[in-house]
Amino acid sequence: MADDLEHLKKRLDDEYGQVRRRLDEIHERFDRVVSCGPEDDVEGALRELEKKVHEVRTGGKFRPGANGFTRARKKYEKAKAASQGPNVQKFGS
């Protein structure tokens, strides 16, 4: 059970790292929006930002995106709760 929990924790950390690394792509697109002037295509820059946020959140053909992180987090939390045993509270405590 401990090995399984350690494996799920490693998977959670890996998924989190992948999402964090992809945030730089969002920041780059956001900087493009911020640096737009009155003669620039602000709508196009916003569309590209929105597209990148969607890609990072949902993933693409080869990457799970933040959805993969959410699934890994739920599995880890479930396994962690199961390893701690039932949460029994004594009367008067």
Secondary structure, 3 states (H helix, E strand, C coil): CHHHHHHHHHHHHHHHHHHHHHHHHHHHHHHHHHCCCCCCCHHHHHHHHHHHHHHHHHCCCCCCHHHHHHHHHHHHHHHHHHHHCCCCCCCCC
